Protein backbone atom coordinates (compact mmCIF):
# COMPACT_ATOMS: atom_id res chain seq x y z
CA UNK A 1 0.00 0.00 0.00
CA UNK A 2 1.22 3.47 -0.90
CA UNK A 3 0.80 6.69 1.03
CA UNK A 4 -2.82 7.40 1.85
CA UNK A 5 -3.96 3.84 1.09
CA UNK A 6 -4.06 2.63 4.68
CA UNK A 7 -7.83 3.06 5.07
CA UNK A 8 -10.13 0.09 4.89
CA UNK A 9 -12.32 0.24 1.75
CA UNK A 10 -15.47 -0.19 3.85
CA UNK A 11 -14.65 2.99 5.76
CA UNK A 12 -14.45 5.15 2.64
CA UNK A 13 -18.13 6.07 2.15
CA UNK A 14 -18.27 7.30 5.73
CA UNK A 15 -15.04 9.24 5.20
CA UNK A 16 -16.33 10.75 1.96
CA UNK A 17 -19.52 11.77 3.78
CA UNK A 18 -17.45 13.40 6.52
CA UNK A 19 -15.48 15.29 3.85
CA UNK A 20 -18.71 16.32 2.14
CA UNK A 21 -19.98 17.70 5.45
CA UNK A 22 -16.69 19.52 5.99
CA UNK A 23 -16.95 21.02 2.48
CA UNK A 24 -20.54 22.11 3.21
CA UNK A 25 -19.60 23.73 6.53
CA UNK A 26 -16.64 25.49 4.92
CA UNK A 27 -18.80 26.83 2.09
CA UNK A 28 -21.41 28.04 4.59
CA UNK A 29 -18.70 29.76 6.64
CA UNK A 30 -17.87 31.83 3.52
CA UNK A 31 -21.53 32.87 3.21
CA UNK A 32 -22.26 30.23 0.58
CA UNK A 33 -26.01 30.04 0.05
CA UNK A 34 -28.43 27.10 -0.14
CA UNK A 35 -25.76 24.50 0.69
CA UNK A 36 -26.92 20.97 -0.19
CA UNK A 37 -25.21 17.58 -0.06
CA UNK A 38 -26.63 14.89 -2.34
CA UNK A 39 -25.79 11.22 -1.77
CA UNK A 40 -25.41 10.04 -5.38
CA UNK A 41 -23.94 6.59 -4.64
CA UNK A 42 -27.09 4.79 -5.85
CA UNK A 43 -27.57 7.09 -8.85
CA UNK A 44 -24.13 7.35 -10.50
CA UNK A 45 -20.91 5.37 -10.17
CA UNK A 46 -18.26 8.08 -10.58
CA UNK A 47 -18.60 9.71 -7.16
CA UNK A 48 -20.35 9.34 -3.78
CA UNK A 49 -21.49 12.87 -2.98
CA UNK A 50 -22.25 16.19 -4.62
CA UNK A 51 -21.92 19.34 -2.54
CA UNK A 52 -23.82 22.18 -4.20
CA UNK A 53 -23.52 25.79 -3.06
CA UNK A 54 -24.34 29.26 -4.40
CA UNK A 55 -22.38 32.48 -4.39
CA UNK A 56 -23.74 35.95 -5.11
CA UNK A 57 -20.76 37.18 -7.15
CA UNK A 58 -18.00 35.72 -9.32
CA UNK A 59 -15.49 36.63 -6.61
CA UNK A 60 -17.49 34.85 -3.91
CA UNK A 61 -17.82 31.73 -6.09
CA UNK A 62 -14.02 31.67 -6.47
CA UNK A 63 -13.44 32.33 -2.75
CA UNK A 64 -15.80 29.54 -1.65
CA UNK A 65 -14.11 27.06 -4.01
CA UNK A 66 -10.62 28.10 -2.83
CA UNK A 67 -11.58 27.79 0.85
CA UNK A 68 -13.14 24.35 0.34
CA UNK A 69 -9.96 23.14 -1.41
CA UNK A 70 -7.79 24.60 1.36
CA UNK A 71 -9.86 23.02 4.15
CA UNK A 72 -10.11 19.59 2.52
CA UNK A 73 -6.38 19.56 1.68
CA UNK A 74 -5.71 20.26 5.37
CA UNK A 75 -7.75 17.11 6.05
CA UNK A 76 -5.85 14.95 3.56
CA UNK A 77 -8.10 15.24 0.50
CA UNK A 78 -6.60 16.67 -2.68
CA UNK A 79 -8.69 17.57 -5.72
CA UNK A 80 -7.91 15.59 -8.88
CA UNK A 81 -9.25 18.36 -11.07
CA UNK A 82 -10.86 21.76 -10.95
CA UNK A 83 -12.96 23.31 -13.70
CA UNK A 84 -13.76 26.99 -13.80
CA UNK A 85 -11.48 29.45 -12.06
CA UNK A 86 -11.06 33.17 -11.55
CA UNK A 87 -14.19 34.98 -12.62
CA UNK A 88 -16.01 31.71 -13.18
CA UNK A 89 -19.71 31.46 -12.54
CA UNK A 90 -19.54 27.70 -11.91
CA UNK A 91 -16.50 26.07 -10.31
CA UNK A 92 -16.40 22.28 -10.11
CA UNK A 93 -13.86 20.71 -7.75
CA UNK A 94 -13.47 16.93 -8.08
CA UNK A 95 -12.13 15.04 -5.04
CA UNK A 96 -13.05 11.65 -6.65
CA UNK A 97 -15.47 10.47 -3.90
CA UNK A 98 -16.91 13.96 -3.64
CA UNK A 99 -17.58 16.67 -6.23
CA UNK A 100 -18.13 20.24 -5.09
CA UNK A 101 -20.17 22.51 -7.37
CA UNK A 102 -19.96 26.23 -6.54
CA UNK A 103 -22.42 28.18 -8.66
CA UNK A 104 -23.24 31.83 -9.15
CA UNK A 105 -26.91 32.00 -8.11
CA UNK A 106 -28.13 32.57 -11.69
CA UNK A 107 -26.20 29.56 -13.03
CA UNK A 108 -27.49 27.37 -10.25
CA UNK A 109 -31.04 28.38 -11.09
CA UNK A 110 -30.37 27.61 -14.77
CA UNK A 111 -28.67 24.20 -14.35
CA UNK A 112 -30.82 22.99 -11.43
CA UNK A 113 -28.59 20.06 -10.45
CA UNK A 114 -30.85 19.19 -7.53
CA UNK A 115 -33.69 18.55 -10.01
CA UNK A 116 -31.44 16.55 -12.32
CA UNK A 117 -30.40 14.31 -9.39
CA UNK A 118 -33.73 14.38 -7.54
CA UNK A 119 -33.55 10.63 -6.82
CA UNK A 120 -30.45 11.19 -4.68
CA UNK A 121 -31.07 11.51 -0.92
CA UNK A 122 -30.11 14.80 0.73
CA UNK A 123 -27.52 14.50 3.55
CA UNK A 124 -28.06 16.61 6.67
CA UNK A 125 -24.68 18.33 6.98
CA UNK A 126 -25.67 20.39 10.00
CA UNK A 127 -26.55 17.32 12.10
CA UNK A 128 -23.44 17.72 14.26
CA UNK A 129 -24.66 21.09 15.49
CA UNK A 130 -28.02 19.65 16.54
CA UNK A 131 -26.73 16.54 18.31
CA UNK A 132 -25.78 17.88 21.71
N, CA, C and O of each residue as an XYZ file, in Angstrom:
528
protein
N       0.823     -1.190      0.000
C       0.000      0.000      0.000
C       0.864      1.250      0.000
O       1.847      1.341      0.736
N       0.488      2.212     -0.833
C       1.224      3.471     -0.896
C       0.711      4.448      0.141
O      -0.157      4.120      0.950
N       1.254      5.645      0.105
C       0.804      6.693      1.028
C      -0.692      6.940      0.845
O      -1.179      6.988     -0.284
N      -1.406      7.093      1.926
C      -2.818      7.404      1.853
C      -3.708      6.218      1.524
O      -4.916      6.393      1.366
N      -3.150      5.014      1.416
C      -3.956      3.842      1.086
C      -4.148      2.923      2.293
O      -4.458      1.743      2.130
N      -3.970      3.449      3.481
C      -4.056      2.634      4.684
C      -5.493      2.412      5.129
O      -5.740      1.526      5.947
N      -6.448      3.183      4.624
C      -7.827      3.059      5.065
C      -8.484      1.808      4.500
O      -8.224      1.396      3.369
N      -9.328      1.229      5.309
C     -10.130      0.094      4.893
C     -11.163      0.578      3.882
O     -11.766      1.632      4.080
N     -11.376     -0.165      2.811
C     -12.315      0.243      1.751
C     -13.725      0.463      2.310
O     -14.434      1.359      1.852
N     -14.126     -0.325      3.272
C     -15.470     -0.193      3.846
C     -15.651      1.140      4.564
O     -16.774      1.625      4.700
N     -14.565      1.727      5.018
C     -14.655      2.993      5.757
C     -14.788      4.192      4.830
O     -15.158      5.278      5.275
N     -14.491      4.009      3.548
C     -14.446      5.145      2.637
C     -15.754      5.919      2.474
O     -15.715      7.149      2.518
N     -16.916      5.272      2.287
C     -18.130      6.072      2.146
C     -18.373      6.988      3.337
O     -18.791      8.135      3.175
N     -18.110      6.475      4.533
C     -18.271      7.300      5.727
C     -17.288      8.467      5.685
O     -17.655      9.599      5.997
N     -16.043      8.197      5.301
C     -15.036      9.241      5.201
C     -15.422     10.267      4.145
O     -15.254     11.467      4.361
N     -15.941      9.810      2.998
C     -16.327     10.751      1.963
C     -17.527     11.579      2.427
O     -17.653     12.745      2.056
N     -18.404     10.986      3.234
C     -19.519     11.765      3.778
C     -18.999     12.816      4.768
O     -19.478     13.949      4.781
N     -18.032     12.441      5.584
C     -17.445     13.404      6.522
C     -16.781     14.554      5.761
O     -16.897     15.712      6.162
N     -16.089     14.239      4.668
C     -15.475     15.291      3.847
C     -16.536     16.160      3.185
O     -16.366     17.374      3.079
N     -17.619     15.551      2.743
C     -18.710     16.321      2.140
C     -19.285     17.297      3.162
O     -19.555     18.455      2.844
N     -19.467     16.818      4.390
C     -19.983     17.702      5.451
C     -19.004     18.829      5.754
O     -19.409     19.970      5.974
N     -17.708     18.501      5.763
C     -16.685     19.525      5.991
C     -16.718     20.565      4.864
O     -16.618     21.765      5.120
N     -16.856     20.102      3.627
C     -16.950     21.021      2.483
C     -18.175     21.923      2.626
O     -18.102     23.124      2.367
N     -19.296     21.341      3.038
C     -20.539     22.111      3.205
C     -20.382     23.170      4.296
O     -20.781     24.321      4.115
N     -19.797     22.772      5.431
C     -19.599     23.730      6.527
C     -18.644     24.846      6.120
O     -18.850     26.008      6.470
N     -17.607     24.490      5.384
C     -16.635     25.486      4.922
C     -17.307     26.470      3.976
O     -17.114     27.680      4.100
N     -18.091     25.962      3.036
C     -18.805     26.826      2.089
C     -19.751     27.760      2.835
O     -19.828     28.948      2.522
N     -20.471     27.226      3.820
C     -21.412     28.042      4.593
C     -20.671     29.121      5.384
O     -21.179     30.229      5.559
N     -19.469     28.792      5.861
C     -18.696     29.765      6.642
C     -18.227     30.943      5.782
O     -17.876     31.999      6.309
N     -18.222     30.759      4.469
C     -17.866     31.834      3.524
C     -19.123     32.436      2.904
O     -19.084     32.980      1.800
N     -20.233     32.334      3.623
C     -21.526     32.866      3.206
C     -22.060     32.224      1.933
O     -22.813     32.844      1.183
N     -21.663     30.975      1.695
C     -22.257     30.231      0.582
C     -23.733     30.021      0.872
O     -24.109     29.738      2.010
N     -24.565     30.156     -0.139
C     -26.006     30.044      0.055
C     -26.551     28.703     -0.364
O     -25.969     28.022     -1.209
N     -27.687     28.315      0.233
C     -28.433     27.105     -0.137
C     -27.510     25.900     -0.298
O     -27.519     25.240     -1.338
N     -26.715     25.614      0.732
C     -25.760     24.496      0.687
C     -26.513     23.170      0.796
O     -27.306     22.963      1.714
N     -26.247     22.281     -0.160
C     -26.920     20.974     -0.194
C     -25.868     19.892     -0.445
O     -24.952     20.072     -1.248
N     -26.017     18.771      0.254
C     -25.208     17.576     -0.057
C     -26.167     16.524     -0.593
O     -27.175     16.208      0.040
N     -25.844     15.983     -1.771
C     -26.628     14.887     -2.336
C     -25.801     13.610     -2.274
O     -24.631     13.595     -2.656
N     -26.421     12.540     -1.789
C     -25.795     11.216     -1.768
C     -26.127     10.560     -3.103
O     -27.242     10.079     -3.302
N     -25.159     10.540     -4.017
C     -25.408     10.043     -5.382
C     -24.868      8.626     -5.605
O     -24.766      8.169     -6.744
N     -24.524      7.932     -4.508
C     -23.939      6.590     -4.639
C     -24.837      5.615     -5.382
O     -24.342      4.763     -6.120
N     -26.163      5.724     -5.197
C     -27.092      4.794     -5.848
C     -27.498      5.266     -7.241
O     -28.167      4.537     -7.973
N     -27.098      6.477     -7.610
C     -27.565      7.087     -8.849
C     -26.490      7.080     -9.938
O     -26.783      6.815    -11.104
N     -25.247      7.372     -9.552
C     -24.134      7.355    -10.504
C     -22.947      6.627     -9.867
O     -22.882      6.486     -8.646
N     -22.022      6.171    -10.689
C     -20.905      5.371    -10.168
C     -19.614      6.167    -10.011
O     -18.674      5.673     -9.388
N     -19.538      7.373    -10.549
C     -18.259      8.083    -10.578
C     -17.897      8.800     -9.289
O     -16.736      9.152     -9.085
N     -18.873      9.023     -8.414
C     -18.595      9.711     -7.156
C     -19.646      9.324     -6.125
O     -20.665      8.725     -6.470
N     -19.404      9.664     -4.858
C     -20.348      9.336     -3.784
C     -21.285     10.494     -3.443
O     -22.475     10.296     -3.195
N     -20.728     11.708     -3.435
C     -21.493     12.870     -2.978
C     -21.276     14.072     -3.878
O     -20.185     14.282     -4.409
N     -22.338     14.860     -4.043
C     -22.247     16.192     -4.625
C     -22.480     17.178     -3.494
O     -23.411     17.012     -2.706
N     -21.644     18.199     -3.411
C     -21.917     19.337     -2.544
C     -22.223     20.485     -3.491
O     -21.416     20.807     -4.363
N     -23.387     21.104     -3.321
C     -23.818     22.182     -4.204
C     -24.018     23.432     -3.353
O     -24.665     23.391     -2.306
N     -23.454     24.540     -3.821
C     -23.516     25.791     -3.058
C     -23.593     26.969     -4.023
O     -23.098     26.896     -5.148
N     -24.216     28.050     -3.577
C     -24.343     29.260     -4.397
C     -23.527     30.406     -3.833
O     -23.365     30.548     -2.620
N     -23.015     31.222     -4.748
C     -22.377     32.483     -4.393
C     -23.119     33.604     -5.084
O     -23.795     33.381     -6.088
N     -22.998     34.818     -4.551
C     -23.737     35.950     -5.111
C     -22.918     36.757     -6.109
O     -23.454     37.632     -6.790
N     -21.622     36.468     -6.199
C     -20.761     37.178     -7.149
C     -19.699     36.210     -7.656
O     -19.452     35.172     -7.043
N     -19.070     36.555     -8.783
C     -17.998     35.715     -9.324
C     -16.877     35.564     -8.297
O     -16.319     34.480     -8.129
N     -16.559     36.657     -7.618
C     -15.489     36.632     -6.609
C     -15.842     35.675     -5.466
O     -14.997     34.902     -5.015
N     -17.086     35.732     -5.004
C     -17.490     34.847     -3.907
C     -17.456     33.379     -4.342
O     -17.055     32.511     -3.566
N     -17.871     33.103     -5.566
C     -17.816     31.732     -6.093
C     -16.378     31.217     -6.016
O     -16.128     30.108     -5.543
N     -15.437     32.041     -6.489
C     -14.023     31.667     -6.469
C     -13.524     31.475     -5.042
O     -12.822     30.505     -4.755
N     -13.879     32.393     -4.147
C     -13.437     32.328     -2.748
C     -13.955     31.071     -2.062
O     -13.206     30.400     -1.352
N     -15.226     30.748     -2.266
C     -15.801     29.542     -1.654
C     -15.040     28.307     -2.140
O     -14.661     27.453     -1.339
N     -14.819     28.214     -3.454
C     -14.110     27.061     -4.009
C     -12.698     26.967     -3.437
O     -12.254     25.880     -3.066
N     -11.990     28.093     -3.363
C     -10.619     28.099     -2.826
C     -10.591     27.660     -1.373
O      -9.719     26.886     -0.977
N     -11.527     28.139     -0.576
C     -11.580     27.791      0.849
C     -11.898     26.311      1.055
O     -11.328     25.668      1.936
N     -12.805     25.775      0.246
C     -13.142     24.347      0.342
C     -11.905     23.509      0.019
O     -11.612     22.543      0.723
N     -11.174     23.875     -1.048
C      -9.958     23.144     -1.414
C      -8.945     23.218     -0.284
O      -8.342     22.207      0.077
N      -8.752     24.406      0.276
C      -7.785     24.598      1.364
C      -8.140     23.738      2.578
O      -7.275     23.072      3.147
N      -9.399     23.756      2.963
C      -9.856     23.021      4.154
C      -9.765     21.507      3.945
O      -9.333     20.783      4.843
N     -10.167     21.029      2.771
C     -10.110     19.592      2.523
C      -8.674     19.104      2.365
O      -8.349     17.993      2.784
N      -7.812     19.926      1.763
C      -6.385     19.560      1.679
C      -5.803     19.417      3.083
O      -5.017     18.505      3.342
N      -6.189     20.319      3.989
C      -5.713     20.261      5.375
C      -6.178     18.982      6.060
O      -5.605     18.565      7.067
N      -7.224     18.360      5.506
C      -7.751     17.108      6.052
C      -7.411     15.910      5.167
O      -8.059     14.867      5.245
N      -6.392     16.069      4.328
C      -5.853     14.946      3.565
C      -6.506     14.639      2.237
O      -6.179     13.630      1.613
N      -7.425     15.484      1.784
C      -8.097     15.240      0.502
C      -7.628     16.268     -0.525
O      -7.768     17.475     -0.325
N      -7.075     15.773     -1.617
C      -6.605     16.667     -2.680
C      -7.501     16.540     -3.898
O      -7.872     15.430     -4.278
N      -7.856     17.667     -4.519
C      -8.691     17.574     -5.722
C      -7.896     16.982     -6.884
O      -6.712     17.276     -7.048
N      -8.556     16.143     -7.692
C      -7.906     15.588     -8.876
C      -8.063     16.520    -10.069
O      -7.268     16.481    -11.008
N      -9.091     17.353    -10.026
C      -9.245     18.361    -11.072
C     -10.184     19.451    -10.600
O     -11.030     19.248     -9.729
N     -10.003     20.621    -11.208
C     -10.864     21.761    -10.947
C     -11.231     22.360    -12.293
O     -10.366     22.561    -13.145
N     -12.507     22.642    -12.484
C     -12.957     23.311    -13.699
C     -13.566     24.634    -13.309
O     -14.206     24.752    -12.263
N     -13.366     25.634    -14.154
C     -13.761     26.989    -13.798
C     -12.521     27.641    -13.223
O     -11.431     27.083    -13.345
N     -12.644     28.777    -12.614
C     -11.480     29.450    -12.059
C     -11.812     30.888    -11.777
O     -12.969     31.214    -11.510
N     -10.821     31.764    -11.831
C     -11.059     33.173    -11.555
C     -12.153     33.729    -12.459
O     -12.117     33.553    -13.677
N     -13.102     34.386    -11.862
C     -14.188     34.981    -12.625
C     -15.216     33.987    -13.115
O     -16.136     34.355    -13.846
N     -15.074     32.728    -12.725
C     -16.013     31.705    -13.183
C     -17.345     31.844    -12.463
O     -17.417     32.322    -11.331
N     -18.383     31.418    -13.141
C     -19.714     31.458    -12.537
C     -20.149     30.061    -12.106
O     -21.217     29.889    -11.519
N     -19.321     29.071    -12.400
C     -19.538     27.705    -11.914
C     -18.156     27.084    -11.772
O     -17.445     26.909    -12.761
N     -17.778     26.752    -10.548
C     -16.505     26.072    -10.309
C     -16.824     24.668     -9.822
O     -17.590     24.482     -8.876
N     -16.226     23.681    -10.483
C     -16.395     22.284    -10.107
C     -15.059     21.805     -9.555
O     -14.028     21.934    -10.215
N     -15.078     21.253     -8.347
C     -13.859     20.709     -7.749
C     -14.102     19.226     -7.485
O     -14.996     18.851     -6.726
N     -13.284     18.389     -8.129
C     -13.465     16.935     -8.078
C     -12.454     16.313     -7.118
O     -11.248     16.351     -7.362
N     -12.957     15.744     -6.028
C     -12.133     15.042     -5.042
C     -12.304     13.527     -5.178
O     -12.026     12.798     -4.226
N     -12.750     13.041     -6.323
C     -13.047     11.646     -6.649
C     -14.322     11.162     -5.941
O     -15.342     10.966     -6.603
N     -14.293     10.967     -4.621
C     -15.473     10.471     -3.897
C     -16.486     11.573     -3.621
O     -17.572     11.320     -3.099
N     -16.119     12.783     -3.974
C     -16.914     13.957     -3.643
C     -16.658     14.999     -4.726
O     -15.508     15.268     -5.071
N     -17.725     15.583     -5.259
C     -17.577     16.665     -6.233
C     -18.300     17.880     -5.678
O     -19.479     17.817     -5.328
N     -17.568     18.996     -5.602
C     -18.125     20.244     -5.086
C     -18.460     21.138     -6.274
O     -17.608     21.411     -7.120
N     -19.711     21.590     -6.328
C     -20.170     22.510     -7.371
C     -20.458     23.852     -6.701
O     -21.353     23.944     -5.861
N     -19.709     24.888     -7.064
C     -19.962     26.227     -6.538
C     -20.493     27.058     -7.706
O     -19.785     27.319     -8.678
N     -21.736     27.459     -7.586
C     -22.419     28.184     -8.656
C     -22.641     29.642     -8.293
O     -22.829     29.978     -7.124
N     -22.618     30.507     -9.302
C     -23.238     31.825     -9.154
C     -24.731     31.523     -9.095
O     -25.199     30.602     -9.764
N     -25.482     32.284     -8.305
C     -26.913     31.996     -8.105
C     -27.680     31.805     -9.420
O     -28.513     30.905     -9.526
N     -27.402     32.652    -10.419
C     -28.130     32.569    -11.691
C     -27.830     31.259    -12.422
O     -28.729     30.650    -13.003
N     -26.564     30.827    -12.392
C     -26.196     29.561    -13.035
C     -26.839     28.387    -12.319
O     -27.290     27.431    -12.949
N     -26.877     28.468    -11.001
C     -27.493     27.369    -10.247
C     -28.966     27.237    -10.606
O     -29.483     26.134    -10.777
N     -29.623     28.371    -10.716
C     -31.038     28.384    -11.093
C     -31.222     27.788    -12.495
O     -32.185     27.065    -12.749
N     -30.300     28.095    -13.387
C     -30.370     27.609    -14.767
C     -30.125     26.104    -14.859
O     -30.890     25.389    -15.505
N     -29.051     25.619    -14.210
C     -28.674     24.201    -14.348
C     -29.476     23.262    -13.464
O     -29.672     22.098    -13.812
N     -29.943     23.759    -12.322
C     -30.821     22.987    -11.425
C     -30.351     21.550    -11.186
O     -31.091     20.602    -11.449
N     -29.130     21.391    -10.690
C     -28.586     20.055    -10.450
C     -29.438     19.245     -9.483
O     -29.564     18.029     -9.627
N     -30.024     19.924     -8.496
C     -30.852     19.191     -7.526
C     -32.024     18.508     -8.229
O     -32.419     17.407     -7.844
N     -32.585     19.155     -9.261
C     -33.694     18.547    -10.005
C     -33.199     17.392    -10.863
O     -33.855     16.357    -10.975
N     -32.031     17.584    -11.468
C     -31.445     16.549    -12.318
C     -31.172     15.280    -11.515
O     -31.351     14.172    -12.020
N     -30.737     15.441    -10.261
C     -30.396     14.310     -9.387
C     -31.420     14.175     -8.266
O     -31.053     13.897     -7.124
N     -32.696     14.369     -8.580
C     -33.725     14.377     -7.543
C     -33.932     13.032     -6.852
O     -34.534     12.975     -5.780
N     -33.437     11.946     -7.456
C     -33.552     10.632     -6.818
C     -32.495     10.424     -5.737
O     -32.559      9.452     -4.985
N     -31.529     11.327     -5.657
C     -30.447     11.191     -4.678
C     -30.894     11.759     -3.327
O     -31.407     12.876     -3.267
N     -30.703     10.999     -2.245
C     -31.068     11.508     -0.917
C     -30.214     12.720     -0.530
O     -29.044     12.820     -0.900
N     -30.821     13.623      0.215
C     -30.108     14.797      0.734
C     -29.499     14.411      2.078
O     -30.164     13.789      2.907
N     -28.233     14.779      2.295
C     -27.524     14.495      3.547
C     -27.613     15.722      4.447
O     -27.336     16.839      4.010
N     -27.996     15.514      5.695
C     -28.058     16.613      6.667
C     -26.649     16.918      7.152
O     -26.105     16.191      7.984
N     -26.059     17.986      6.638
C     -24.678     18.334      6.976
C     -24.585     19.152      8.248
O     -23.488     19.358      8.768
N     -25.705     19.617      8.756
C     -25.674     20.389      9.995
C     -26.037     19.548     11.213
O     -26.241     20.085     12.302
N     -26.118     18.236     11.033
C     -26.550     17.320     12.097
C     -25.658     17.425     13.339
O     -26.147     17.326     14.464
N     -24.362     17.622     13.135
C     -23.443     17.721     14.259
C     -23.785     18.840     15.206
O     -23.581     18.719     16.414
N     -24.303     19.926     14.676
C     -24.656     21.092     15.493
C     -25.898     20.805     16.331
O     -26.059     21.358     17.419
N     -26.773     19.941     15.826
C     -28.024     19.651     16.535
C     -27.852     18.564     17.595
O     -28.564     18.557     18.599
N     -26.917     17.657     17.376
C     -26.732     16.541     18.306
C     -25.873     16.968     19.496
O     -24.647     16.859     19.468
N     -26.539     17.453     20.534
C     -25.776     17.879     21.715
C     -26.363     17.264     22.965
O     -25.861     17.501     24.064
